[in-house]
């Protein structure tokens, strides 16, 4: 911090983070993100589609709001009822938003994470993207899981578990 200009040197990053939070709040308050979630829920017909759609939603919110926290929380809260309807555990929802919402932010040039990484390393976001394997592979693995259905488990709620005789 001291060699990079202290608080003044990080003003650009702080400005982008504040602007991203403001944009995320505006999109949520105006109902844009709720409408997106509603349209996503209409197109879901299977558990794999729900998991894959959750990943797409997390990435779309990441692009629109430029803030990974909003990309994790918003799809998680708006799609939670769908996971209950499809009788899926909440850990499936958590995995989907984390696999697609968290690592992809650094791949977006206007995203708070992308701006921060570009500022710290001095390498523009799009030039760094081919080497950021975690951000590229994590959503691809999620979509492969959604397509194949591997490790997508139905809910095991405590009230449904039958005691052993």
C-alpha positions as CSV (number, residue, x, y, z in Angstrom):
1,X,0.0,0.0,0.0
2,X,2.7,2.4,0.9
3,X,4.8,2.0,-2.2
4,X,1.7,2.1,-4.5
5,X,0.5,5.5,-3.2
6,X,-1.4,4.4,-0.2
7,X,-5.1,5.2,-0.1
8,X,-4.8,7.5,-3.1
9,X,-3.2,4.7,-5.2
10,X,-6.2,2.4,-4.5
11,X,-8.9,5.0,-5.1
12,X,-9.7,3.6,-8.5
13,X,-10.3,0.1,-7.1
14,X,-12.4,1.5,-4.2
15,X,-14.4,3.6,-6.7
16,X,-15.2,0.5,-8.8
17,X,-16.2,-1.5,-5.8
18,X,-18.6,1.3,-4.6
19,X,-20.0,1.7,-8.1
20,X,-20.5,-2.1,-8.4
21,X,-22.4,-2.2,-5.1
22,X,-24.6,0.8,-6.2
23,X,-25.4,-0.9,-9.5
24,X,-26.2,-4.2,-7.8
25,X,-28.5,-2.4,-5.4
26,X,-30.2,-0.5,-8.2
27,X,-30.8,-3.7,-10.3
28,X,-32.2,-5.4,-7.2
29,X,-34.4,-2.5,-6.2
30,X,-35.8,-2.0,-9.6
31,X,-36.7,-5.7,-9.9
32,X,-34.5,-6.4,-12.9
33,X,-32.8,-9.3,-11.1
34,X,-36.1,-10.7,-9.8
35,X,-37.5,-10.8,-13.4
36,X,-34.4,-12.6,-14.6
37,X,-34.8,-15.2,-11.8
38,X,-38.5,-15.6,-12.7
39,X,-37.7,-16.2,-16.4
40,X,-35.0,-18.7,-15.4
41,X,-37.4,-20.7,-13.2
42,X,-39.9,-21.0,-16.1
43,X,-37.3,-22.7,-18.3
44,X,-36.2,-25.2,-15.7
45,X,-37.5,-28.8,-16.3
46,X,-34.9,-31.0,-14.6
47,X,-32.5,-31.0,-11.7
48,X,-29.5,-30.8,-14.0
49,X,-31.2,-27.8,-15.7
50,X,-31.7,-26.2,-12.4
51,X,-28.1,-26.6,-11.3
52,X,-26.8,-25.5,-14.7
53,X,-29.2,-22.6,-14.8
54,X,-28.1,-21.5,-11.3
55,X,-24.6,-21.3,-12.6
56,X,-25.6,-19.3,-15.6
57,X,-27.6,-17.0,-13.4
58,X,-24.7,-16.5,-11.0
59,X,-22.4,-15.6,-13.9
60,X,-25.0,-13.3,-15.5
61,X,-25.4,-11.4,-12.2
62,X,-21.6,-11.2,-11.9
63,X,-21.5,-9.5,-15.3
64,X,-24.4,-7.2,-14.6
65,X,-23.5,-6.1,-11.1
66,X,-19.7,-6.4,-11.2
67,X,-19.7,-7.7,-7.6
68,X,-19.3,-11.4,-6.7
69,X,-21.1,-11.1,-3.4
70,X,-24.3,-10.1,-5.2
71,X,-23.7,-12.9,-7.7
72,X,-23.6,-15.4,-4.9
73,X,-26.4,-14.1,-2.6
74,X,-29.0,-13.0,-5.2
75,X,-29.3,-16.3,-7.1
76,X,-29.0,-18.2,-3.9
77,X,-31.9,-16.4,-2.3
78,X,-34.2,-16.2,-5.4
79,X,-33.7,-19.8,-6.5
80,X,-33.8,-21.5,-3.0
81,X,-37.6,-22.3,-3.4
82,X,-36.9,-24.0,-6.7
83,X,-34.4,-26.3,-5.1
84,X,-37.0,-27.2,-2.5
85,X,-39.6,-27.9,-5.3
86,X,-37.1,-30.2,-7.0
87,X,-36.3,-31.8,-3.6
88,X,-32.6,-30.9,-3.8
89,X,-30.3,-30.2,-0.9
90,X,-29.3,-26.7,-0.2
91,X,-25.6,-27.8,-0.6
92,X,-26.4,-28.2,-4.4
93,X,-27.5,-24.6,-4.5
94,X,-24.4,-23.5,-2.6
95,X,-22.1,-25.4,-4.9
96,X,-23.7,-24.0,-8.0
97,X,-23.5,-20.4,-7.0
98,X,-19.9,-20.8,-5.6
99,X,-18.6,-22.7,-8.6
100,X,-19.9,-20.1,-11.1
101,X,-20.3,-16.9,-9.1
102,X,-17.1,-16.7,-7.2
103,X,-14.2,-17.5,-9.6
104,X,-15.6,-15.8,-12.7
105,X,-15.5,-12.3,-11.4
106,X,-11.8,-12.0,-12.1
107,X,-12.4,-12.7,-15.8
108,X,-14.7,-9.6,-16.2
109,X,-12.7,-6.4,-16.9
110,X,-15.2,-4.1,-15.1
111,X,-15.8,-6.4,-12.2
112,X,-14.4,-5.3,-8.8
113,X,-12.3,-8.5,-8.7
114,X,-11.0,-8.1,-12.2
115,X,-10.1,-4.4,-11.6
116,X,-8.4,-5.3,-8.4
117,X,-6.3,-8.1,-9.9
118,X,-5.4,-6.0,-13.0
119,X,-4.4,-3.1,-10.7
120,X,-2.2,-5.3,-8.4
121,X,-0.5,-7.3,-11.1
122,X,-0.4,-4.6,-13.8
123,X,-1.7,-7.2,-16.4
124,X,-5.0,-6.3,-18.1
125,X,-7.9,-8.7,-17.2
126,X,-8.4,-10.1,-20.7
127,X,-4.6,-10.8,-21.2
128,X,-4.6,-12.7,-17.9
129,X,-7.8,-14.7,-18.5
130,X,-6.2,-17.7,-20.4
131,X,-4.0,-18.4,-17.5
132,X,-6.7,-18.2,-14.8
133,X,-7.6,-21.9,-15.0
134,X,-9.6,-22.0,-11.8
135,X,-12.0,-19.3,-13.1
136,X,-12.4,-21.1,-16.5
137,X,-12.6,-24.7,-15.2
138,X,-14.8,-24.3,-12.2
139,X,-18.0,-23.3,-14.1
140,X,-17.2,-25.9,-16.8
141,X,-17.0,-28.7,-14.2
142,X,-20.3,-27.4,-12.7
143,X,-22.0,-27.6,-16.2
144,X,-20.6,-31.1,-16.7
145,X,-22.0,-32.2,-13.4
146,X,-25.4,-30.6,-14.4
147,X,-25.4,-32.4,-17.8
148,X,-24.5,-35.8,-16.4
149,X,-26.3,-35.6,-13.1
150,X,-23.2,-36.9,-11.2
151,X,-23.2,-36.0,-7.5
152,X,-26.6,-34.2,-7.7
153,X,-28.4,-35.6,-4.7
154,X,-31.9,-35.3,-3.6
155,X,-32.7,-33.8,-0.2
156,X,-32.4,-35.9,3.0
157,X,-34.5,-33.8,5.3
158,X,-34.6,-34.9,8.9
159,X,-38.4,-35.2,8.9
160,X,-38.4,-37.6,6.0
161,X,-35.8,-40.0,7.4
162,X,-37.3,-43.2,8.7
163,X,-35.8,-44.8,11.8
164,X,-34.2,-48.2,11.3
165,X,-36.2,-51.2,12.6
